Amino acid sequence: MARNHSAPKVRAATSDAVPFGGLTLHRYHLSNGMELRVLPDRRAPIVSYQSWFRVGSADEEHGRTGLAHFFEHLMFGATERREEGELDRAFEAVGAEVNAATWTDWTYYYETCPKRALSRCVEVEADRMAGLKLDRERLLAERDVVLSERRSRVDDDVEGLAVEKLYATALEGHPYAWPTLGWARDIRRFDLRSAQTFYRRWYAPNNVVLVVAGDVSPTDVLRRVEAAYGAIPPSRLPRRVRKSAPAQRTERRAQIRFTTPTPKYAIGYRAPAFDDPDWPVLAVACEVLFGSRGARFPRMLVHEGELCVSARGHVTPFRDGGLFDVWLSMREDVDPASVLELFDAELVRFLEEGPSEAELTRAKSSLEFSFLTSMETVAGKAEQIGFHEAVLGDALRVFDRLEAYRTTTAESVRDAARRYLVSSQRSVVEVVPEVGS
């Protein structure tokens, strides 16, 4: 279903260049709405080419969940110019590493390859944005693949199933409540018309941030991108309205039964949006509580108390508010209620006292190290640029987050934890082992 477009005549509408971590980020905005970010980094003859589409599972509708992830599969199929499998072969021929990912607020496709393969990346990505071939046979085949993926990652996986139930319980009333994979009943109802509508609406130049990082010349990249993408028409995007899940004032409980040998808990506390000043502070709190072998809960519940085999925490980096989620997996013959009681008691102590200076220093150092490590490669830099452009609209915000980690105090961690890590704003999913499992 190729889009009709004539020979490219448009030029970049606006451009600028800004410092970016010791390098220079060149920003272009084409007249069809496409955003291009180019980061020259010539320390190795490598290029990372990433297409960040501002569409994820939060942009779906009730009854049509899973389409964003479904397109992550479909986009590797045939186009009007390439037969099935030809896209993969095109990248294999130049030694490119290729993959894609989908979550709540975005879908992205990337190629990391030798610099000589830049033209191949531009050609192929523009081709599948403008001319993806959608037919019923392809749709049915990929639908079965996605259903199989859902069975292995959710239906047959205790953690996947419990976490899915947690988000459905905790964020009811918001699109984040449904899984990125989609509900199985919706996946089975995928049809050609809904797929075509989704593609025309979201896979358009005015809904993508194209990031090219590595051994490149900005003017050369711009010239190639204009020639390949410049005449692809923009789509009519629906107006996005930021929203939060309905307020929660009392704890929510749910239970699932599963053929697993030990009981488990999935716990979720309401957390702020990624652009909220409290987000990096809560990330530091999470690092103090769960970030390493010596963090409070792994040490207390796993290594010293030997009550759990796993104790993990995570803060969702969502455009709208998400969760501070916790996973506790008990050992055999351990009473789960007693573990939750110990967990709650230690959390209350943390809310009263906050982190020690040693804990705070270790947590901040760990987060800073993780960030700096993520920026070591051209692919890592491109991913940080693309993610922050897609979620926050500004790649430079990545350094705001680093500075926020560095300036976080013990008092601010304690105060943020008191606002969010409270029982009235949490949901608890208990996994009960099936008898005889």
ABEGO torsion letter per residue (X at the ends): XBBBBBBBABBBABBBBBBBGGBBBBBBBBAAGBBBBBBBBAABBBBBBBBBBBBBAAABBBGABGAAAAAAAAAABBBAABBBGAAAAAAAAAGBBBBBBBBAABBBBBBBBBAAAAAAAAAAAAAAAAABBBBAAAAAAAAAAAAAAAAAAAAABAAAAAAAAAAAAAABGBAAABBAAEBAAAAAABBAAAAAAAAAAABBAAABBBBBBEBBBAAAAAAAAAAAAAABBBBBBBBBBBBBBBBBABBBBBBBBBBBABBBBBBBBBBBBAABAAAAAAAAAAAAAAABAABAAAAAAAAAAGABABBBBBBBBBABBBBBBBBBBBBBGBBAAAAAAAAAAAAAAAAAAEBBAAAAAAAAAAAAAAAAAAAABAAAAAAAAAAAAAAAGBAAAAAAAAAAAAABBAAAAAAAAAAABBAAABBBBBBBBBBGX
